[in-house]
Amino acid sequence: MEVKKLKVPDVATAIGVLGTSLKREMFLLDKSIVDTKKKLKVFEEKNRMQSEDFFDKFDKGLAGDDQDTMLWAAEYEALKLLENERSIIQRMLSQCK
């Protein structure tokens, strides 16, 4: 893990600003995650399959390549990226105390 050092005139203020910015980003990520999960639920109900099971088939090349399939896969991948980014920000926020 690489450590970055920032030179700021007031460390406490800088940490406060960073924390506030990270919380704002967390809020936006949470909203995006909820919206993405809603989209996935539509696909799941339509296809009577959980997204995890679908993506496993998709990853193996067994789900086809029609437009709905590609959109479903893209939403699932987007969710994983959003959740990963949220996890990173959560760890960063825990260090802004």
N, C-alpha and C positions, 0 to 999 in steps of 0.2 A: 504494500500500500504506500503510495507516494504522499508525502506531506507537502502542502503548499503554505508558504508563509506570506502573509499580507502585511504591509506596513501601513498602519493607520494612526492618526493622531490620538484617537480615543477608542481604545479597545472595547470598553463596555458599550459605547454607543454603536460601534460597528457591529458587534454581536447582536445588539437589539435590532438593528436595521436588517441584518441577515436573517434573524429569527422571524421577523415580521414578513419579510419577502418569502421565506420558505413556507410559512403558514398560509400565505395567500396562494402560493403555488399548490400546496396541499389541498386547499379548498377547491381549486379549479380541477385538480386531478380527481378528487372525490366525485365531483359532478360528472366528469367525463367517464369515470368508471361506472357510475350509476346508469348513465345514458347508454353506454356500450352494453352493459348487462341487459338492459331492456331490449335492445336490438337482438342480442343473442337469444333471449327468451322467445322472441317471435319465431326465429329460425328453429329453435328446439321444439316449440309447440307444433309448428307446421310439419316438421320432419319426424316428430316423436323420437327424438334422440338428444341426449345431452351433448353439449358443445365439446366436452373433452373426448367423448367417444367418436364424435364426428371428426374432430381434428386428427385423432389417431388414424382413422381411415384415410383422411385426406393426405396426411403425411406419408402414408404408404402407397398413395396413388390409386386408392380404391373408391374415391368419392365422386369421381367425375370431374368435369371442368366447365359446367354451365355457369351462367352468370350468378345465380343464387349461391352455388357452391363456393365460387370465388369470393363473393361478398361475405359469406359466413366465415370463411377461413380468414379473411382480412380483419373482420371484427374480432375474431378470437385472438389473432396475433396482436391486434391493437390493445386488447384487454391485458394480455400478458406484459406488453411493454409498459402500459400505464401502471400496472400493479408493481412492476419492478422499479419504475421511477419513484412511485410513492414510497416504497420500502427504503430506497436510498435517501430520500428527503426526510423520512421519519428518523433514520439514523443520524442524519446531519442535525436535525432539530434537537435531538436528545443531547447533542454536544454544545448547543447554544445556551446553556444555562449558567 
